[in-house]
Amino acid sequence: MSHFVIIGAGQAGATLAETLRKKGHTGAITMVGSEPHPPYQRPPLSKAYLLGDMALERLFLRPEAWYGEHNVTLIEGCTAEAIDPQAQTVTLNNGEGLSYDKLALTTGAEPHRLPAKIGGGLKGVYTVRGLADVEAMKPEFAKGRKVLIIGGGYIGLEAAAVASKLGLKPVLVEMADRILQRVAAPETSDYFRALHKSHRVDIVEGIGVEALLGEGRITGARLTDGREIAVDFAIVGVGVAPRTSLAEAAGLTIENGIKTNAEAQTSNPNIFAAGDCASTPLNGAQVRIESVGNAIDHAEIVAVNMMGGVETYTPKPWFWSDQFDVKLQIAGLNTGYDRVVVRGGGASVSHWYYRENTLLAVDAMNDPRAYMVGKRLIEAGKSPTAAMVGDQSIDLKTIMAAG
Ligand SMILES: Cc1cc2nc3c(=O)[nH]c(=O)nc-3n(C[C@H](O)[C@H](O)[C@H](O)COP(=O)(O)OP(=O)(O)OC[C@H]3O[C@@H](n4cnc5c(N)ncnc54)[C@H](O)[C@@H]3O)c2cc1C
């Protein structure tokens, strides 16, 4: 009976184990995870869970008992330290070893930290990746305190929204010219800047953090314009790097993450990879998509192919973010857009990204119907004209049919 080993007990690892069982794999499955918990959802860590609106149990993707009931051996709080691809073995940090017939790497990503020489190691400086990070920072969230948020991406903006809702004074510093510059059009940045400003989040753009200040613990920050501000604690949200060191040491090819082919296979045919740690071919490049949707879809393909199938993975990106009373839903990848069409207005608006006449992506703010229609059109490879999309008198049903 074949033994499948999964390294990394996060969203992709859990989906993989579950799909293997659903598809009828009867052999042994062992999943190894560094964190002392069964797999859980990360998105609430910067949203409802940080806010205190969600119980811990609701974070878990499956109750702990599910794994035993489905004959999945889950080894929690244990890190895989080495892979020997020739011997087909994995060495764990508890000294034990595992043999595998097929191996999957779902090791996720590691948040970038600020270097210690500019104060990144001071107490009171946090990143948001795991439950332990949130448990450590939660006591800092007391009314009236000032939190510095470094980075105006989705995680930074979500943390700022939570801080504002809890009565803190957030100041968010973004080095680029505008928040969300890496991931969204200026129209979307403008929408969220206005939203945050209306909730008294102090947003500083085009200025970086030169150093975090304090003796042992952070007390302030010096910005690149020379200004010094006093803060009580800081959250660093400046992106992540794929966790590739284990794969690299095993001789697997790394290209923007662990390189996989369209079948989600790494450069070793017995080793697969999925989720945040892995890159996949798309339009001639190796892309890496950091989202729950990608982790699920990618892992499902890995499950089929570990069982001997040959399905190919075509990413169909979707993403969401919750900030204050706004739900942002994103379909598609906007890379290479040359035009943005705005539909709607006020709180409920959608931004449609085009390259020439091809619809690439949609950002929908409090507009789930625009998101659904945009997603379906993009997945079907259809493009309604920009003129139709921008014409509010034409309803979404007609746009869907015409695409
Ligand atoms: C705060 C936050 C908010 C987010 N919000 C959203 C959102 O709104 N929408 C969305 O689509 N996505 C969101 N994401 C991204 C999404 O959560 C990730 O894309 C997704 O979790 C990736 O799943 P994964 O399984 O690839 O990696 P992870 O969930 O990171 O899991 C990887 C696991 O592998 C373990 N591991 C690593 N190396 C080893 C090893 N050597 N041995 C054993 N275990 C190991 C890690 O400890 C970790 O538990 C958010 C992420 C964060 C952190």
PDBQT file of the ligand as one rigid body, heavy atoms in Angstrom, charges set to zero:
ROOT
HETATM    1  C1  LIG A 501      -3.311  37.325   7.884  1.00  0.00    +0.000 C 
HETATM    2  C2  LIG A 501      -3.622  36.715   6.554  1.00  0.00    +0.000 A 
HETATM    3  C3  LIG A 501      -4.791  37.078   5.877  1.00  0.00    +0.000 A 
HETATM    4  C4  LIG A 501      -5.091  36.512   4.643  1.00  0.00    +0.000 A 
HETATM    5  N1  LIG A 501      -6.254  36.865   4.019  1.00  0.00    +0.000 NA
HETATM    6  C5  LIG A 501      -6.600  36.254   2.862  1.00  0.00    +0.000 A 
HETATM    7  C6  LIG A 501      -7.846  36.520   2.234  1.00  0.00    +0.000 A 
HETATM    8  O1  LIG A 501      -8.618  37.355   2.694  1.00  0.00    +0.000 OA
HETATM    9  N2  LIG A 501      -8.163  35.848   1.099  1.00  0.00    +0.000 N 
HETATM   10  C7  LIG A 501      -7.326  34.917   0.552  1.00  0.00    +0.000 A 
HETATM   11  O2  LIG A 501      -7.651  34.311  -0.484  1.00  0.00    +0.000 OA
HETATM   12  N3  LIG A 501      -6.107  34.651   1.120  1.00  0.00    +0.000 NA
HETATM   13  C8  LIG A 501      -5.741  35.287   2.252  1.00  0.00    +0.000 A 
HETATM   14  N4  LIG A 501      -4.537  34.999   2.847  1.00  0.00    +0.000 N 
HETATM   15  C9  LIG A 501      -3.597  34.081   2.173  1.00  0.00    +0.000 C 
HETATM   16  C10 LIG A 501      -3.936  32.640   2.448  1.00  0.00    +0.000 C 
HETATM   17  O3  LIG A 501      -4.192  32.451   3.811  1.00  0.00    +0.000 OA
HETATM   18  C11 LIG A 501      -2.780  31.768   1.979  1.00  0.00    +0.000 C 
HETATM   19  O4  LIG A 501      -2.647  31.970   0.584  1.00  0.00    +0.000 OA
HETATM   20  C12 LIG A 501      -2.999  30.304   2.288  1.00  0.00    +0.000 C 
HETATM   21  O5  LIG A 501      -3.052  30.089   3.668  1.00  0.00    +0.000 OA
HETATM   22  C13 LIG A 501      -1.896  29.463   1.687  1.00  0.00    +0.000 C 
HETATM   23  O6  LIG A 501      -2.034  28.142   2.114  1.00  0.00    +0.000 OA
HETATM   24  P1  LIG A 501      -0.765  27.166   2.145  1.00  0.00    +0.000 P 
HETATM   25  O7  LIG A 501      -1.281  25.853   2.624  1.00  0.00    +0.000 OA
HETATM   26  O8  LIG A 501      -0.046  27.252   0.862  1.00  0.00    +0.000 OA
HETATM   27  O9  LIG A 501       0.201  27.799   3.240  1.00  0.00    +0.000 OA
HETATM   28  P2  LIG A 501      -0.021  28.001   4.789  1.00  0.00    +0.000 P 
HETATM   29  O10 LIG A 501      -1.452  28.184   5.104  1.00  0.00    +0.000 OA
HETATM   30  O11 LIG A 501       0.950  29.065   5.184  1.00  0.00    +0.000 OA
HETATM   31  O12 LIG A 501       0.448  26.641   5.438  1.00  0.00    +0.000 OA
HETATM   32  C14 LIG A 501       1.765  26.174   5.390  1.00  0.00    +0.000 C 
HETATM   33  C15 LIG A 501       2.043  25.382   6.654  1.00  0.00    +0.000 C 
HETATM   34  O13 LIG A 501       3.223  24.625   6.462  1.00  0.00    +0.000 OA
HETATM   35  C16 LIG A 501       3.955  24.617   7.665  1.00  0.00    +0.000 C 
HETATM   36  N5  LIG A 501       5.356  24.292   7.351  1.00  0.00    +0.000 N 
HETATM   37  C17 LIG A 501       6.243  25.032   6.651  1.00  0.00    +0.000 A 
HETATM   38  N6  LIG A 501       7.425  24.392   6.553  1.00  0.00    +0.000 NA
HETATM   39  C18 LIG A 501       7.281  23.222   7.196  1.00  0.00    +0.000 A 
HETATM   40  C19 LIG A 501       8.147  22.127   7.444  1.00  0.00    +0.000 A 
HETATM   41  N7  LIG A 501       9.409  22.117   6.976  1.00  0.00    +0.000 N 
HETATM   42  N8  LIG A 501       7.687  21.094   8.166  1.00  0.00    +0.000 NA
HETATM   43  C20 LIG A 501       6.398  21.082   8.625  1.00  0.00    +0.000 A 
HETATM   44  N9  LIG A 501       5.533  22.104   8.421  1.00  0.00    +0.000 NA
HETATM   45  C21 LIG A 501       5.967  23.149   7.712  1.00  0.00    +0.000 A 
HETATM   46  C22 LIG A 501       3.751  26.014   8.196  1.00  0.00    +0.000 C 
HETATM   47  O14 LIG A 501       4.026  26.083   9.577  1.00  0.00    +0.000 OA
HETATM   48  C23 LIG A 501       2.272  26.243   7.885  1.00  0.00    +0.000 C 
HETATM   49  O15 LIG A 501       1.462  25.811   8.935  1.00  0.00    +0.000 OA
HETATM   50  C24 LIG A 501      -4.199  35.566   4.075  1.00  0.00    +0.000 A 
HETATM   51  C25 LIG A 501      -3.019  35.213   4.748  1.00  0.00    +0.000 A 
HETATM   52  C26 LIG A 501      -2.735  35.783   5.972  1.00  0.00    +0.000 A 
HETATM   53  C27 LIG A 501      -1.463  35.387   6.681  1.00  0.00    +0.000 C 
ENDROOT
TORSDOF 0
